[in-house]
Amino acid sequence: MAGVMETEEQARNRFQSELEFVQCLANPNYLNFLAQRGYLREKPFVNYLKYLLYWKDPEYAKYLKYPQSLHMLELLQYEHFRKELVNAQCAKFIDEQQLLHWQHYSRKRTRLQQALAEQQQHSNATAK
């Protein structure tokens, strides 16, 4: 099959499948599921994870809704990390850390937006 070009539809389906799978990597419970079933020990699967690193390129990364999936993809390149994911407590810890990060980010973003709105109101008031 070497040298056979994929059709536009096949390329689109592969893109969508790989996008969905990379985004699933943001879910530590899914990673735990993969680890407990032995996928993360299989050489072909590990090679597939390495292949998926192209998603770190901004040309592809812009399509991701869950940017932490790229961090997980990077960590999955390390055997030690893959082995630790068998432990449900590891997945729980990662899940909690993601939640804490999201909460901190949300609060910080809200404060920045409020400061910007106040600055714009002040600018508008002095311009009159």
Summary of the structure (lengths in Angstrom):
residues: 128
radius of gyration: 20.4
end to end distance: 71.5
largest distance: 71.5
contacts: 296
relative contact order: 0.11
helix: 79%
strand: 0%
